[in-house]
Amino acid sequence: MPDDPASSATARQLARQLAEGHYYAALDLVLGGHHEQAVEEYRQAVSADPKFTDALHGLSRALQDLNRLDEAIVVARQISAIDPDDILAHTSLSILYQKKGMVPEAEAEGNKARVLGWKQQLKKGSG
């Protein structure tokens, strides 16, 4: 028996709601300076919805703020794998690589972000 599309959509919606709850809790924790707890909330958000790039961005930034750069890089790479046109993911990778002294990698990611930005500007201009 095939999956019921309606129940599948409902499950996705519930997962997204759960993810958003954890995401907003993480934002509150970051505002309060509780980055370690925020990391856990972001991880729970991503666990509920693995393609929730806002939560992944938050997770990467919280890890960066905790100076857990290698972990932040892994997360930023996840974002760019989900959405290769995500300018912020490439910008974040550039910053993280720069902080680690990985200059060629930082420059390459910065260039990707710039090119994506130009492409987006061209699309807006022609539309």
Buried (B, 14 or more C-beta within 10 A) or exposed (E): EEEEEEEEEEEEEEBBEBBBBBBEBBBEBBEEEBBEBBBBBBBBBBBBBBEBBBBBBBBBBBBBBBEBBEBBBBBBBBBBEBBEEBBBBBBBBBBBBBBBEBEEBBEBBBEBBBEBEEEEEEEEEEE
